[in-house]
Amino acid sequence: MDRLNELINIILGIHVDMTWFLVLSALMMFIGIYGFLTRRNTLAILISVELMLNAADINFAAFNRMLFPEGQEGYIFALFSIAISAAETAIAIAVMINIYRNLKNNFVANLDKLKW
């Protein structure tokens, strides 16, 4: 990570510290929350959820770097989170395909028709 900071410092002329990662993570989280609350399409909602999970992964890696520079726990936790989100995405896409086959669209407002 130190070599990456040195490379960014050489190329861009700025020092990347913990604040940059936290601001990026917070921005991604709020964009994901906004997308989740405002979108009507199930695929757009899934993308918003994935954006929120990626924001959490950035936090895992950044806090691991700050608190335990020699440890790998945060990176391993982020790796498990990425694996879980990949499985969640595969299941969600399968559900969306079945919704589309039954309703011919994938809007959230039409999901109450699947009850009967």
Residue pairs with C-beta under 8 A, 6 or more apart in sequence:
1 65
4 16
5 15
5 16
8 14
8 16
9 15
9 16
18 62
18 65
18 66
21 58
21 59
21 61
21 62
22 59
22 62
24 58
25 55
25 56
25 58
25 59
25 62
26 55
28 51
28 52
28 54
28 55
28 58
29 51
29 52
29 55
29 56
31 48
31 51
32 48
32 49
32 50
32 51
32 52
32 55
33 48
33 52
34 48
35 44
35 45
35 47
35 48
35 51
36 45
36 48
36 49
36 52
39 45
39 48
40 107
40 108
40 109
41 106
41 107
41 108
42 92
42 96
42 99
42 106
42 107
42 108
43 96
43 106
45 108
46 89
46 92
46 93
46 96
49 88
50 85
50 89
53 81
53 85
54 85
56 81
57 78
57 81
57 82
60 74
60 75
60 77
60 78
60 81
61 74
61 75
61 78
62 74
63 74
64 71
64 72
64 73
64 74
64 75
64 77
65 74
68 74
96 106
99 106
99 111
99 114
100 106
102 114
103 110
103 111
103 113
103 114
